[in-house]
Amino acid sequence: MNSNTNGKADKATLRGELLEARRRLPEDDAQEAAAVLARRALELDELADAHTVAAYVSVGREPGTRALLDALHARGVRVLLPVLLPDNDLDWGLYTGTERLVRAGRGLLEPDGARLGPDAVLGADAVLLPGLAVDARGMRLGRGGGSYDRVLARLAHARVQPPLVVLLYDDEVVARVPEEPHDHPVHAVVTPSGVRRFTA
């Protein structure tokens, strides 16, 4: 078994553990964490002067993003939200309020307006990535669908380097995330207890 196969298996195991921990999280605790995460994220230098932010709508017990989306939108920030394509790549649409979100595949919420194309993310001043964990090197564990791997590859190919930020619960900052060759480190993680930044 090669190291790439080992990495995938290790990721699958860790994903299962983290998703189970999220399932057990009480709703009140999740809502409280979401409010704190929004406040902390809004104080980030990476978002303070951003004109365009690529973000996502949290679902289930994911660390909540909705208060943050509303605050960014109220601040006049152009907020891009992902739209899942049949091949698992991401298109993008504009966030114009929770009333304009529609339920899509995999239980995701997407904007109901015009599609801006997969390259719209290249204009983002910061990118908020969903994740399940991040480690001391800034390596992120996603859900395994590969959608954000494509986004990160698109950014790298275009030679644009917006700050990459992940919102997590405190216990999701772990010692080490299994890594594969295509994985990219993030620049910062925001948890209810604080912000941690990473350098290459």
KESE-812571 format. One line per field, with one value per residue (C-alpha): chain; x, y, z. Coordinates in Angstrom, 3 decimals. Example, Ala and Ser with C-alpha at 12.3 -4.5 7.8 and 13.67 -1.06 7.14 Angstrom:
2
c <- (A  A)
x <- (12.300  13.670)
y <- (-4.500  -1.060)
z <- (7.800  7.140)
//
This chain:
200
c <- (A  A  A  A  A  A  A  A  A  A  A  A  A  A  A  A  A  A  A  A  A  A  A  A  A  A  A  A  A  A  A  A  A  A  A  A  A  A  A  A  A  A  A  A  A  A  A  A  A  A  A  A  A  A  A  A  A  A  A  A  A  A  A  A  A  A  A  A  A  A  A  A  A  A  A  A  A  A  A  A  A  A  A  A  A  A  A  A  A  A  A  A  A  A  A  A  A  A  A  A  A  A  A  A  A  A  A  A  A  A  A  A  A  A  A  A  A  A  A  A  A  A  A  A  A  A  A  A  A  A  A  A  A  A  A  A  A  A  A  A  A  A  A  A  A  A  A  A  A  A  A  A  A  A  A  A  A  A  A  A  A  A  A  A  A  A  A  A  A  A  A  A  A  A  A  A  A  A  A  A  A  A  A  A  A  A  A  A  A  A  A  A  A  A  A  A  A  A  A  A)
x <- (0.000  1.533  1.624  -1.123  -3.472  -2.467  -3.225  -6.715  -7.459  -6.152  -8.230  -11.368  -10.853  -10.290  -13.267  -15.525  -14.393  -14.793  -18.200  -19.434  -18.210  -20.119  -23.271  -23.098  -22.717  -25.817  -27.660  -27.272  -23.503  -23.344  -25.329  -23.182  -20.012  -21.377  -21.910  -18.384  -16.866  -18.604  -17.217  -13.694  -13.724  -14.965  -11.937  -9.497  -7.141  -7.709  -11.393  -11.161  -10.380  -11.806  -14.116  -14.922  -14.951  -15.602  -17.481  -20.065  -23.319  -22.840  -25.229  -25.983  -23.475  -20.756  -19.273  -21.874  -21.257  -24.670  -24.141  -20.788  -22.337  -24.961  -22.361  -20.093  -23.038  -24.160  -20.607  -20.904  -18.642  -19.371  -19.863  -19.464  -21.130  -20.375  -22.764  -21.977  -21.665  -22.398  -18.661  -18.092  -16.392  -17.757  -19.477  -20.239  -23.169  -23.691  -25.083  -27.980  -29.613  -30.854  -34.231  -32.477  -30.867  -32.238  -31.726  -29.520  -27.791  -26.278  -28.412  -26.355  -27.758  -26.919  -27.802  -30.690  -29.273  -27.074  -24.035  -20.701  -18.547  -15.884  -13.235  -15.177  -13.203  -10.050  -11.343  -11.746  -9.667  -10.082  -11.460  -13.296  -12.947  -15.122  -13.174  -13.206  -9.773  -6.510  -3.132  -0.138  1.244  -2.016  -2.907  -6.690  -8.888  -11.951  -14.938  -13.300  -15.405  -12.526  -14.487  -12.194  -9.095  -10.179  -10.720  -7.243  -5.690  -7.495  -6.101  -2.585  -2.742  -3.799  -1.027  -3.421  -2.936  -5.861  -5.705  -7.291  -9.236  -11.022  -13.666  -13.549  -14.474  -11.639  -11.139  -10.785  -7.322  -5.326  -1.687  -1.476  -3.795  -3.027  -1.652  -1.725  0.403  -2.418  -3.181  -2.571  -2.027  -4.339  -3.243  -5.430  -7.952  -10.644  -12.081  -14.273  -11.163  -9.077  -7.248  -4.153  -2.081  0.326  3.419  4.895)
y <- (0.000  3.334  6.463  8.093  5.178  5.339  9.064  8.479  5.732  7.819  10.774  8.634  7.418  10.903  12.266  9.663  10.555  14.290  14.008  11.838  14.452  17.136  15.016  14.808  18.582  20.137  22.691  25.418  24.927  25.088  28.354  29.898  28.906  30.398  33.792  33.808  32.637  35.466  38.072  36.661  36.317  39.882  41.112  39.325  41.596  39.283  40.286  43.871  45.423  42.692  43.807  40.246  37.152  33.602  31.845  29.075  28.424  26.116  23.175  20.759  20.981  22.670  25.691  28.308  30.880  32.508  35.349  36.029  36.059  38.568  40.780  40.783  41.521  44.381  45.750  46.003  43.053  41.107  37.573  34.671  31.370  28.021  26.238  22.533  21.355  17.779  17.003  18.257  21.451  24.727  27.582  30.734  33.036  36.187  36.116  38.563  37.312  34.109  34.424  33.962  30.631  27.414  23.787  21.946  18.586  16.948  19.175  22.257  25.782  27.832  31.331  31.392  34.154  34.239  31.982  33.770  30.882  28.760  31.447  34.019  32.855  34.297  37.771  36.997  38.959  36.096  32.561  30.860  27.100  24.489  21.855  19.206  19.828  21.703  20.859  22.767  23.185  24.625  21.462  21.194  18.117  18.579  16.310  14.381  15.445  17.249  20.408  22.717  20.907  22.133  25.657  25.712  24.294  26.990  29.718  28.267  27.950  31.591  32.600  34.414  33.941  35.187  34.328  30.926  30.775  27.845  28.112  25.204  24.145  24.217  20.449  20.295  21.850  18.624  17.572  16.287  15.883  13.063  14.649  13.893  15.539  17.813  19.274  22.969  24.607  27.388  30.745  30.904  29.006  30.715  28.852  30.075  30.423  32.441  32.809  30.909  31.810  29.614  30.404  28.232)
z <- (0.000  -1.020  1.114  -0.959  -0.169  3.488  3.524  2.128  4.642  7.544  6.385  6.196  9.755  11.124  9.170  10.730  14.244  13.707  12.048  14.930  17.440  15.530  15.510  19.309  19.738  21.382  19.228  21.864  21.929  18.134  18.057  20.767  18.903  15.658  17.309  18.739  15.432  13.566  15.970  15.798  12.021  11.520  13.474  11.146  9.240  6.267  6.163  7.404  4.011  1.790  -0.999  -2.110  0.124  -1.047  1.743  2.199  4.041  7.011  7.296  10.105  12.937  10.869  12.645  11.806  9.086  8.697  11.171  9.502  6.021  7.149  8.833  5.778  3.491  5.763  5.648  1.860  1.114  -2.063  -0.715  -3.141  -2.270  -3.916  -6.246  -6.611  -10.216  -11.379  -11.596  -7.990  -9.180  -7.839  -9.618  -7.598  -6.926  -4.853  -1.330  -1.083  2.123  3.712  1.998  -1.359  -0.451  -1.922  -0.912  -3.406  -3.717  -0.614  1.593  0.729  0.575  -2.507  -3.767  -6.231  -8.447  -11.520  -11.777  -12.028  -13.275  -11.537  -12.082  -10.007  -6.964  -8.546  -7.629  -3.930  -1.422  1.078  0.905  3.773  3.408  5.072  6.942  9.623  11.111  10.718  12.187  13.529  9.991  8.671  6.743  6.410  6.374  4.178  3.699  0.876  -2.101  -3.792  -4.637  -2.702  -3.959  -7.393  -6.084  -4.525  -7.695  -9.729  -7.448  -7.660  -11.456  -11.752  -9.321  -7.007  -3.281  -1.216  2.485  3.151  6.412  8.101  10.850  13.319  16.824  19.357  19.473  15.674  15.782  15.930  16.148  12.584  9.607  7.134  3.989  0.268  -2.451  -3.679  -0.236  0.446  3.864  4.999  6.398  9.495  11.581  13.641  16.638  19.495  21.663  19.216  15.921  14.891  11.857  9.940  7.904  5.191)
//
